Amino acid sequence: EDRAAHLAAAARLGLIAITRDLLGTRDKPAPPSSPAKPAQRAPSIRLDSASSAMTLLALLETPGASDLKAERDRLAGSLLAMQKPDGSFRRAEGDSRSATRPVQALATCALAAMYDATRDPQYLAHAKTGLQAAWRDLPERRIASAMPWLAQAEFTLARRGHHTPGLLAVRKAAMSLWDRQVLPEDLTHPGRADGVFGLQLNDGLIPEPTARSARVFVMHAAALRVNNFLDDDQRLGWILNLTRGLRYCAQLTMHTESCFYALSPAEAKGGVRNAMWDNRQPLDNTAMCLIAVSELQHSLSTIGDR
């Protein structure tokens, strides 16, 4: 428990530093002879929709971050300013280009979370508009690219009694994406065994599961605790599929015995590779796998308390 408390405190301090760096409001030491002045946002800083949304979500999820209300409101305001009349988002302040589909979903999720925290109707309205735009511009074959953020936005609004047509689309997508999970009986040759229980989400040159599976597992894990999303007789099967899926994520994780070819084993250990045949470790791979585990733990605890 002490270790968990220390880690939480360190994470909170890190988030404070990241937020104030992003906004340009980190306090700078004043000369000994000068009184300290309140920090001001650097006018040259231009926020982008991805970093604003991700930082806002982190602030809203972090216990004890209430002293960052001004920063929270600034980030939320920047997202509102970057949202176009049709509900989509620009890449950055003063940039006319549209954000990518994953960022559109992320920004919408942040506004939904802001509504959940404040009950301010303006955030509800903008989140709904964002959802409409996200679904309108999302081909069915690309739904996985918008996960888990698009689903999380729908789940957040549904929990507060604001169901949208998109919730049914999430349910349909969640069911169909399970059909992409590679099972032992699907193997056509031994070389595919490394991909068992991952999700085959690409149809490219190497149509094998990758770390992108974790993004979908986050959605599946969170869905377990959404009221009336699943029938009672479906829940156990989902839990089984998820534990199998997380076994695949664990297989992608670099352990001591697989670090022999890493330039820096100490840095590589614990990271999640792109795939069994691709040893690159983007940070979001590890983050998504951790979120998937956390969401499953949360859902299992919630189900157990019912």
C-alpha positions in Angstrom: 0.0 0.0 0.0 2.9 2.4 0.8 4.4 1.7 -2.6 1.1 2.3 -4.3 0.7 5.6 -2.4 4.2 6.7 -3.4 3.6 5.8 -7.0 0.3 7.8 -7.0 2.0 10.8 -5.5 4.8 10.7 -8.0 2.3 10.3 -10.9 0.3 13.4 -9.6 3.5 15.5 -9.4 4.4 14.4 -12.9 1.0 15.3 -14.2 1.2 18.7 -12.6 4.6 19.4 -14.3 3.3 18.1 -17.7 0.2 20.2 -17.5 2.0 23.4 -16.5 4.6 22.8 -19.2 1.9 22.3 -21.8 0.2 25.5 -20.8 3.4 27.4 -20.2 2.4 28.2 -16.6 5.2 26.5 -14.6 6.5 28.7 -11.9 10.0 30.0 -12.5 12.3 30.8 -9.6 12.3 34.5 -8.8 15.7 36.2 -8.1 16.4 36.4 -4.4 15.7 40.1 -4.3 12.5 40.0 -6.2 9.0 39.0 -4.9 7.5 35.9 -6.6 5.0 36.7 -9.3 2.1 34.5 -10.4 2.9 32.4 -13.4 1.4 33.5 -16.7 0.7 31.4 -19.8 3.3 32.1 -22.5 1.5 33.8 -25.4 3.5 31.9 -28.0 2.2 28.4 -26.9 -0.3 26.9 -29.3 -2.3 24.0 -27.9 -3.2 21.0 -30.1 -6.3 18.8 -29.7 -4.4 15.6 -28.9 -2.3 16.8 -26.0 -5.1 19.0 -24.6 -7.5 16.1 -24.6 -5.1 13.5 -23.1 -3.9 15.9 -20.4 -7.5 16.9 -19.5 -8.5 13.2 -19.2 -5.5 12.6 -16.9 -6.5 15.6 -14.7 -10.0 14.4 -14.4 -8.9 10.9 -13.5 -6.3 12.0 -10.9 -7.4 12.1 -7.3 -6.2 15.3 -5.5 -5.9 17.3 -8.7 -8.6 19.8 -7.7 -5.9 22.5 -7.2 -5.5 22.4 -11.0 -9.0 23.6 -11.7 -7.8 26.6 -13.7 -5.6 24.4 -15.9 -8.4 22.0 -16.3 -10.8 24.7 -17.5 -8.2 26.1 -19.8 -7.7 22.8 -21.5 -11.4 22.2 -21.8 -11.8 25.7 -23.2 -9.1 25.0 -25.8 -11.0 21.9 -27.0 -14.2 23.8 -27.3 -12.4 26.4 -29.4 -10.9 23.8 -31.6 -14.2 22.1 -32.3 -15.7 23.0 -35.7 -19.5 23.7 -36.1 -19.9 20.3 -37.6 -18.6 18.7 -34.4 -15.2 17.6 -35.7 -11.9 19.0 -34.3 -9.0 20.9 -35.7 -5.5 19.6 -35.1 -4.5 22.7 -33.2 -5.4 26.2 -32.3 -5.3 28.3 -35.4 -4.9 25.2 -37.6 -7.6 24.6 -40.2 -6.6 21.0 -40.8 -8.8 18.3 -39.2 -7.6 16.0 -36.5 -7.1 12.3 -37.2 -10.0 9.9 -36.4 -8.3 8.7 -33.2 -7.8 12.3 -32.0 -11.4 13.2 -32.9 -12.5 10.3 -30.6 -10.1 11.3 -27.9 -11.2 14.9 -27.8 -14.9 13.9 -27.7 -14.1 11.5 -24.8 -12.4 14.4 -22.9 -15.4 16.6 -23.3 -17.7 13.8 -22.2 -15.5 13.3 -19.1 -15.6 17.0 -18.5 -19.4 16.9 -18.5 -19.3 13.9 -16.1 -17.2 15.9 -13.7 -19.0 19.3 -13.9 -22.5 18.5 -15.2 -22.1 21.7 -17.3 -24.6 21.4 -20.2 -22.2 23.0 -22.7 -19.9 20.1 -22.4 -22.7 17.7 -22.9 -23.8 19.5 -26.0 -20.3 19.6 -27.5 -19.7 15.9 -26.6 -22.9 14.9 -28.4 -21.9 16.9 -31.4 -18.5 15.4 -31.4 -19.9 11.9 -31.2 -22.2 12.6 -34.2 -19.2 13.8 -36.2 -17.0 10.9 -35.2 -19.5 8.3 -36.2 -20.4 10.1 -39.4 -16.8 10.1 -40.6 -15.9 6.6 -39.4 -15.9 3.7 -41.9 -17.0 0.4 -40.4 -13.7 -1.2 -41.2 -11.9 1.5 -39.3 -13.9 1.4 -36.0 -11.0 -0.1 -34.1 -8.9 2.9 -34.8 -11.2 5.1 -32.8 -11.2 2.8 -29.8 -11.2 3.0 -26.8 -12.0 6.7 -26.7 -15.1 6.7 -28.8 -16.7 3.9 -26.7 -15.6 5.6 -23.5 -17.4 8.8 -24.5 -20.6 6.8 -25.2 -20.2 4.9 -21.9 -19.7 8.1 -19.9 -22.8 9.8 -21.3 -24.9 6.6 -21.0 -23.9 6.4 -17.3 -25.4 9.8 -16.8 -28.6 8.9 -18.6 -27.7 10.4 -22.0 -27.9 7.5 -24.4 -27.1 8.2 -28.1 -27.5 6.1 -31.2 -23.8 5.6 -31.1 -24.1 3.3 -28.0 -25.8 0.7 -30.2 -23.0 1.1 -32.8 -20.4 0.5 -30.1 -22.3 -2.7 -29.0 -22.4 -3.9 -32.6 -18.7 -3.2 -33.1 -17.8 -4.8 -29.8 -19.5 -8.0 -30.8 -18.0 -8.1 -34.3 -14.5 -7.4 -33.1 -14.5 -10.6 -30.9 -14.8 -12.4 -34.2 -11.3 -11.2 -35.0 -9.8 -12.9 -32.0 -7.4 -15.6 -33.1 -8.1 -18.9 -31.4 -6.0 -22.1 -31.3 -8.5 -23.8 -33.7 -8.0 -21.0 -36.2 -4.3 -21.8 -36.7 -3.4 -22.9 -40.2 0.3 -23.4 -39.5 2.5 -23.4 -36.3 4.1 -20.0 -37.2 0.9 -18.3 -36.2 0.9 -19.6 -32.7 2.4 -16.4 -31.3 -0.7 -14.5 -32.3 -3.2 -16.6 -30.4 -5.8 -14.6 -28.5 -4.8 -11.3 -30.1 -7.1 -9.5 -32.5 -6.5 -9.6 -36.2 -7.2 -6.0 -37.0 -5.3 -5.4 -40.2 -5.5 -6.9 -43.7 -2.1 -5.8 -44.9 1.0 -7.6 -45.9 1.3 -9.3 -42.5 -2.3 -9.9 -41.3 -1.4 -10.9 -37.8 -2.4 -9.5 -34.4 -0.5 -6.6 -33.0 -0.4 -4.4 -29.9 -3.3 -2.5 -31.4 -5.5 -5.3 -29.9 -5.1 -3.6 -26.5 -7.1 -0.6 -27.6 -10.1 -2.8 -28.3 -9.6 -4.8 -25.1 -9.9 -1.5 -23.1 -13.3 -1.0 -24.7 -14.4 -4.5 -24.0 -13.2 -4.3 -20.4 -15.0 -1.0 -19.7 -18.2 -2.3 -21.4 -18.5 -5.1 -18.8 -19.8 -2.6 -16.2 -22.2 -0.6 -18.5 -25.8 -1.2 -17.5 -27.8 -3.2 -20.0 -24.9 -3.3 -22.5 -24.5 -7.1 -22.2 -26.9 -9.9 -21.5 -26.1 -11.8 -18.3 -25.2 -14.9 -20.2 -22.7 -13.0 -22.3 -20.6 -11.5 -19.5 -18.7 -14.7 -18.5 -17.7 -15.3 -22.1 -16.4 -11.7 -22.4 -14.3 -12.1 -19.3 -12.8 -15.3 -20.6 -12.0 -13.6 -23.9 -10.4 -10.7 -22.2 -8.2 -12.7 -19.9 -7.0 -14.6 -23.0 -6.5 -11.3 -24.8 -4.4 -9.9 -21.9 -2.4 -13.1 -22.0 -1.5 -12.1 -25.6 -0.5 -8.6 -24.4 1.7 -10.2 -21.7 3.4 -12.2 -24.5 4.2 -9.0 -26.3 5.8 -7.6 -23.1 9.6 -7.7 -23.0 10.8 -9.9 -20.2 14.4 -10.5 -19.0 14.8 -13.6 -21.2 13.8 -11.7 -24.3 16.0 -8.6 -23.7 19.2 -10.2 -24.9 19.1 -8.4 -28.3 18.0 -5.0 -26.8 20.5 -2.1 -26.9 19.4 -1.2 -23.3 17.8 -4.2 -21.6 17.0 -2.1 -18.5 14.9 0.3 -20.6 13.3 -2.3 -22.8 12.2 -4.6 -20.0 8.5 -4.2 -19.3 7.7 -2.4 -22.5 5.2 -3.8 -25.0 6.3 -4.6 -28.5 4.3 -3.7 -31.6 4.1 -7.4 -32.5 6.0 -10.7 -32.0 7.9 -9.8 -35.2 8.4 -6.1 -34.5 10.4 -5.2 -31.4 9.7 -1.4 -31.4 8.0 -0.2 -28.2 6.0 2.9 -28.7 4.8 4.3 -25.3 1.2 4.0 -26.2 1.5 0.2 -26.5 2.5 -0.1 -22.9 0.0 2.5 -21.8 -3.0 0.8 -23.5 -2.1 -2.6 -22.1 -1.9 -1.1 -18.6 -5.3 0.6 -19.1 -6.8 -2.6 -20.3 -5.7 -4.4 -17.2 -6.9 -1.6 -15.0 -10.3 -1.5 -16.7 -10.8 -5.2 -16.3 -9.9 -5.1 -12.6 -12.3 -2.2 -12.2 -15.1 -4.1 -14.0 -14.5 -7.3 -12.1 -14.7 -5.4 -8.8 -17.8 -3.6 -9.8 -19.5 -6.8 -11.0 -18.5 -8.5 -7.7 -20.1 -5.7 -5.7 -23.5 -6.0 -7.4 
